[in-house]
Amino acid sequence: MLDYNSDHYCPAYEKVISSDLCYDSLCCLTGMFKISSTKELSEIKDIEKARKVCKACPYSDLNGGMDEWDGNLD
């Protein structure tokens, strides 16, 4: 299980980032916020590639896998 509150490696930044930066960047790269609202994204040369990488990253699933859960606790 992923720990959404800890620092972790980000394939878009190609380095370890904080959970806050991860969330902010995710929001920008998925179109919820403007790219310019997270200054660290200016470090990334290819934003379109970063969008694809971010979308494929398990940390971008903010449902924590709950969308695959069938509701059974057994």
FENVENZI-V772304 format. One record per residue. N is the residue number from 1. RES is the residue in three letters. PSI is psi in radians with two decimals (none if undefined). NEAR is the number of other C-alpha atoms within 10 Angstrom. D_FIRST is the distance of its C-alpha to the first C-alpha in Angstrom with 2 decimals. Layout:
n->{N;N}
res->{RES;RES}
psi->{PSI;PSI}
near->{NEAR;NEAR}
d_first->{D_FIRST;D_FIRST}
This chain:
n->{1;2;3;4;5;6;7;8;9;10;11;12;13;14;15;16;17;18;19;20;21;22;23;24;25;26;27;28;29;30;31;32;33;34;35;36;37;38;39;40;41;42;43;44;45;46;47;48;49;50;51;52;53;54;55;56;57;58;59;60;61;62;63;64;65;66;67;68;69;70;71;72;73;74}
res->{MET;LEU;ASP;TYR;ASN;SER;ASP;HIS;TYR;CYS;PRO;ALA;TYR;GLU;LYS;VAL;ILE;SER;SER;ASP;LEU;CYS;TYR;ASP;SER;LEU;CYS;CYS;LEU;THR;GLY;MET;PHE;LYS;ILE;SER;SER;THR;LYS;GLU;LEU;SER;GLU;ILE;LYS;ASP;ILE;GLU;LYS;ALA;ARG;LYS;VAL;CYS;LYS;ALA;CYS;PRO;TYR;SER;ASP;LEU;ASN;GLY;GLY;MET;ASP;GLU;TRP;ASP;GLY;ASN;LEU;ASP}
psi->{2.41;2.49;1.74;-0.19;-0.05;2.79;2.57;2.86;2.31;2.08;-0.37;-0.76;-0.33;0.67;3.02;2.30;2.88;2.81;-0.58;-0.78;-0.65;-0.87;-0.79;-0.78;-0.73;-0.79;-0.67;-0.79;-0.33;0.02;0.07;-0.61;2.87;2.51;-0.67;-0.22;-0.20;1.80;-0.52;-0.43;-0.31;-0.29;-0.37;2.15;-0.70;1.59;-0.64;-0.69;-0.73;-0.64;-0.79;-0.76;-0.76;-0.78;-0.59;-0.25;2.40;-0.44;-0.25;-0.19;1.59;-0.09;-0.15;0.52;-0.04;-0.41;-0.28;-0.12;2.36;0.05;-0.08;2.25;0.01;none}
near->{5;10;10;16;11;10;14;16;13;18;14;22;18;10;9;12;15;14;18;13;15;23;16;17;27;24;17;18;24;15;11;11;14;12;19;10;13;15;9;13;20;12;9;13;10;11;15;11;13;20;17;13;16;22;16;12;13;11;19;18;14;12;9;15;11;10;10;8;9;7;8;5;5;3}
d_first->{0.00;3.79;6.59;9.25;11.90;12.17;14.34;13.11;15.11;16.46;18.19;20.64;21.89;21.38;20.45;18.04;18.22;17.43;15.08;18.43;19.84;16.86;17.33;21.10;21.16;19.02;21.52;24.39;23.34;22.77;26.14;25.42;27.14;29.72;28.74;31.30;29.56;27.08;29.40;26.89;26.73;30.34;29.11;27.80;30.73;29.53;27.91;27.95;26.00;23.50;23.16;22.29;19.88;18.13;18.03;16.44;13.67;10.12;10.45;13.48;11.88;12.38;11.97;8.17;9.02;11.58;14.37;13.65;13.58;17.04;17.36;17.77;16.39;17.73}
